[in-house]
Amino acid sequence: ISFFQVYVIQVSVGNYQWTVKHRYSDFHDLHEKLVSEKKIDKNLLPPKKIIGKNSKSLVEKRQKELEVYLQTLLVKFPVTAPKVLSHFLHFHLYVS
């Protein structure tokens, strides 16, 4: 049996708030698209760790790093987030 970590993201836009859940691999896929389409720094995403990847301390550290990653992206695109990022955060379901 293989276990994987799901990261819970709280998104707030104006009066709207919702939760999005993603695995690290989803972040990786998002990042690859942003590096390709928007020339994002390829080192911005926290690296994938193999050893001890489900340890509580690593999960907490990665959660913080992924939060910084998303915040950095939103600062980089203050007016309009790229379509792939908007979709990742489920903007299309909550904000018109």
Sequence and secondary structure as in RCSB ss.txt:
>XXXX:A:sequence
ISFFQVYVIQVSVGNYQWTVKHRYSDFHDLHEKLVSEKKIDKNLLPPKKIIGKNSKSLVEKRQKELEVYLQTLLV
KFPVTAPKVLSHFLHFHLYVS
>XXXX:A:secstr
     EEEEEEEETTEEEEEEEEHHHHHHHHHHHHHHH   TTSS     TTTT HHHHHHHHHHHHHHHHHHHH
HSSS   HHHHHHTTHHHH  
